[in-house]
């Protein structure tokens, strides 16, 4: 028996069913970017309004 290589496994992975995203990596980067933005804004607002 032979095992499938990792590139074959990636090719068989389902793409996300989200408009504007072709890969899951793009979805993860988008969510992480929003998280970083929210943390930065919370820090700025805390310093500004306290």
N, C-alpha and C positions, 0 to 999 in steps of 0.2 A: 504494500500500500504506500502511496505517496501522499504527502500533505500538500494542500494548496498553499501557494506562496502568499505573502501578505498583500501584494499588489492585486492578486485575484480577489481576495476577500474585500478589499476596499472598492473594487470595481462593482462588486455585487451588493454593496451597501445601498440602502434606499436613500435617495435624496430627500431633503426636507420638503414638505408640501407647503412652503411659505412663499408668498410672492416676493421677488427681489433677492432671494437667497438660493444659490445653486448647490452649496455645500453646507454641511453641518458646521464646519470650521467658521464659515462666515456668520452663522447664527450665534455661535459661541463668542466670537469677537465682538459682535454687535452688542450682545447682552453685557459682556465684560466692560465695554466702552461706556455704556449707560451707567453701570454700577460705579465706575470711576468718576464719571461726571457728577452723579448724585452725591458722592462722598466729598468731592471738591466743593460743590455748591453748599452743602451743609456746613463745611468748614468755614467758607467765606461768610455765609449768613450768620453763623455763630459769632464770628469775630466782629461782624458789622453791627449786629443788633444786641450785643450783650454789654 
